[in-house]
Amino acid sequence: MTPSVVNLPEELVFDWDQGNLNKNRLKHNVTWEECEEIFYNEPLLVNPDIKHSQQEVRYKVLGQTNLGRGLLLAFTFRNDKIRVISARDQSRKETNVYQQLSIAKIHQE
């Protein structure tokens, strides 16, 4: 993943329903609260997910929870709301990319 610019809304609103509220907790032990947290923590690495964007535009995001847990989320926008499709822990490769981005941001400041 290379850094990309995706304009997130100024006010973040999430779209949760019975279909996706607990799906990631059951499958990957990631809560819906953790999914939301990463959008408020820096750095946030968002890229288009071209492979999975046939029916709607989807994105992949690398971020961290308030407790520093590295996650990869797939999401889309529906009715101006963020709809999380899936969430899981970052792979080793994704963690390395995320850490490199964090280091680069620190050196820019």
C-alpha positions as CSV (number, residue, x, y, z in Angstrom):
1,M,0.0,0.0,0.0
2,T,1.3,3.4,-0.8
3,P,-0.2,6.6,0.7
4,S,-3.2,7.9,-1.1
5,V,-5.5,10.8,-0.6
6,V,-9.2,9.9,0.1
7,N,-11.3,12.7,1.4
8,L,-13.1,11.5,4.5
9,P,-16.1,13.5,5.6
10,E,-15.4,16.1,8.3
11,E,-18.0,14.5,10.5
12,L,-17.7,10.7,10.5
13,V,-20.9,8.8,10.6
14,F,-20.9,5.0,10.5
15,D,-23.5,2.6,9.1
16,W,-24.0,-0.4,11.4
17,D,-26.9,-2.8,11.3
18,Q,-27.5,-6.4,12.5
19,G,-25.8,-7.7,9.3
20,N,-22.4,-6.1,10.0
21,L,-22.4,-5.0,13.7
22,N,-20.9,-8.2,15.1
23,K,-19.6,-9.9,12.0
24,N,-16.0,-8.9,12.5
25,R,-16.0,-9.7,16.2
26,L,-17.2,-13.2,15.5
27,K,-14.8,-13.8,12.5
28,H,-11.7,-11.8,13.6
29,N,-12.3,-10.7,17.2
30,V,-12.5,-7.0,16.1
31,T,-15.3,-5.0,17.7
32,W,-17.3,-2.3,15.9
33,E,-15.9,0.2,18.4
34,E,-12.3,-0.7,17.3
35,C,-13.3,-0.3,13.7
36,E,-14.5,3.3,14.4
37,E,-11.5,4.2,16.5
38,I,-8.9,3.8,13.7
39,F,-10.6,6.6,11.7
40,Y,-9.7,9.0,14.6
41,N,-6.1,7.9,15.1
42,E,-3.1,8.9,13.1
43,P,-1.6,7.9,10.8
44,L,-4.4,6.6,8.7
45,L,-3.4,5.0,5.4
46,V,-6.4,4.8,2.9
47,N,-6.2,3.4,-0.6
48,P,-8.8,2.4,-3.2
49,D,-9.6,-1.3,-3.3
50,I,-9.8,-1.7,-7.0
51,K,-10.0,-5.4,-7.0
52,H,-13.2,-5.4,-4.9
53,S,-14.8,-2.3,-6.4
54,Q,-16.9,-3.8,-9.2
55,Q,-20.3,-3.0,-7.7
56,E,-19.4,-0.1,-5.5
57,V,-16.2,1.9,-4.7
58,R,-14.4,0.3,-1.8
59,Y,-11.3,1.2,0.2
60,K,-8.7,-0.4,2.3
61,V,-7.4,1.4,5.4
62,L,-4.5,0.6,7.7
63,G,-4.8,2.2,11.1
64,Q,-4.6,1.6,14.8
65,T,-7.1,1.5,17.7
66,N,-6.8,3.6,20.8
67,L,-4.8,0.8,22.4
68,G,-2.4,0.6,19.4
69,R,-3.9,-2.6,17.8
70,G,-3.1,-2.4,14.1
71,L,-6.1,-3.2,11.9
72,L,-6.9,-3.4,8.2
73,L,-10.4,-2.5,7.3
74,A,-12.3,-2.7,4.0
75,F,-15.1,0.0,3.8
76,T,-17.3,1.9,1.4
77,F,-19.5,5.0,1.6
78,R,-23.2,4.4,1.6
79,N,-25.5,7.5,1.9
80,D,-22.5,9.5,3.1
81,K,-21.8,7.1,5.9
82,I,-18.8,4.8,6.4
83,R,-19.9,1.2,6.0
84,V,-17.3,-1.2,7.3
85,I,-17.3,-4.4,5.2
86,S,-14.5,-6.3,7.0
87,A,-11.9,-5.9,9.6
88,R,-8.9,-7.9,10.8
89,D,-5.5,-7.6,12.4
90,Q,-2.8,-6.3,10.1
91,S,-0.5,-8.9,8.5
92,R,3.2,-8.6,9.2
93,K,3.8,-7.0,5.8
94,E,1.0,-4.5,6.5
95,T,2.3,-3.7,9.9
96,N,5.8,-2.9,8.3
97,V,4.2,-0.6,5.8
98,Y,2.2,1.1,8.5
99,Q,5.2,1.6,10.7
100,Q,7.2,3.0,7.8
101,L,4.4,5.5,7.2
102,S,4.4,6.5,10.9
103,I,8.2,7.1,10.8
104,A,7.9,9.1,7.7
105,K,5.2,11.3,9.2
106,I,7.3,11.9,12.3
107,H,10.2,13.1,10.2
108,Q,8.0,15.4,8.2
109,E,6.9,17.3,11.4
